[in-house]
Amino acid sequence: MKSVRKSTMVLPEEMIEEILMKIPAGYVWDIRRVCKSWKALITHPQFASKHFERNKNNASSFLLIAFCQHLRRKSLSLFRLNHHPHTLVDINSIAARRLDYFYFRNNFPDLFKELVVAGSINGIVCVSTFCKSITRFLALWNPAINRWKPIPLLPYKKNDGEYSSVGLAFDYLTNDYRIIRLVSVLTDIQEPSSRIEMYSVNQDSWIEAATSSPFPYFTTQPNCTVIVKGIPYWSKNYQEFFDYWNERFQSNVIATVDPHTGLYKEISYPQIVTNENTTVHPFNFMDSLAVLIFENSNPKMFHVYALDEKSHGANWINIYTSAPTSLQSTNMCIFRCFQDAGKIIVVGWNYDDCRRSFLYNLQTDSLCHTIGMDALRPRWDETYYHVESLVCLDGMEPIQREEDINNKDCANLLYLGRDLGPLL
């Protein structure tokens, strides 16, 4: 009997890397356990960057929070047109709470009972929890690799008000992820404002923002409206700028904070915004700030304007105007607008159809086919453009299950339990 010779064929490293580049981020992260050389390759920051650039145009999704009507569960999901929503986290919104709740449980879904999404950049998602409109917890999370980094908060000051808002940002000059937090300040009764706080991932600490230009409003929503090229923006539709004493709204501007300097900047909307029946919805269009203007009149009209970057925020360019024939008889409310593969998609609510959400293609004047959306009630105001990635920030740790938590892990959460315990 002839002996059988075992032979192995080793692929060149360049070919292995090329194959891994074509696999979605979540699957690539799982197969890092195959061997040490694959793990070294997949976990290298340079490979993560190349993988993201290769796949960002093919793997785009939209991050959203949805409520399931029948099971009364809150879930965080990825949504794409013509695809079933992919649930990332289930959050049982009716579970009992105890004062020692945060001492003994570090399971990610259980920790974020009041989870709010505050942005997504390069696959990194900023999430926070709120109690009585005040930020109580912050974390940076990469769903594809199931790792997170809790962010400690600065202590509240004596004159801090009851509102705060969070936006994820990216400083391209220093290649640094940043978190911008607006905290309402009660100082001069004639001039309400918000203090700008800025966290740097590279420095792993909160850094000084420019004190010469405070955010001159209170914002009542906990997150930014849209992120364009790493810059978060706050607008009136989802972030009502509220002058508490004069009871007036700032409806003609969109505001931002520079992630490098911390300086506040205000951009006026196009002059077409004129009355209460006109709503403005900022969105990211081809990496430029754009707005959808909806005139709920007779006839209903849609206008799309893109900001001319060469004008430094001074000019808007009209790129689309239409009267949607298929929606003229619909009693509706517009919530959001986003771009999908060059198409401008309008998200609305049909009052005549039990307030069911609909997606409308502006260019083709037709409703989009959605799969698995009827059973959900999406929070479109907490929706961000999201691309899965292998980016792992310094200090990120695996999200552990409850049974895997040891005493050391529980001790790390004591500061959170002391903060939230009296409020639960």
Buried (B, 14 or more C-beta within 10 A) or exposed (E): EEEEEEEEEEEEEEEBBEEBBEBEBBEBBBEBEEEEEBEEBBBEEEBBBBBBEEBBEEBBBBBBBBBBEEEEBBBBBBBBBEEEBEBBBBBBBEEEEEEEBBBEBBBBBBBBBBBBBBBBBBBBBBBBBBBEBBBBBBBBBBBBBBBBBBBEBEEEEEEBBEBBBBBBBBBEEEEBBBBBBBBBBBEEEEEBBBBBBBBBBBEEEBEEBBEEBBBBBBBBBBBBBBBBBBBBBBBBBBBBBBBBEEEEEBBBBBBBBBBBBBBBBBBEBBEBBEEEEBBBBBBBBEEBBBBBBBBBEEEBBBBBBBBBEEEEBEEBEEBBEBEBEEBEEBEBEBBBBBBBEEEBBBBBBBEEEEEEBBBBBBEEBEBBEBEBBEEBBBBBBBBBBBBBBBBBBEEBEEBBEEEEBEEEEBEEBEEBBEBBBEEE
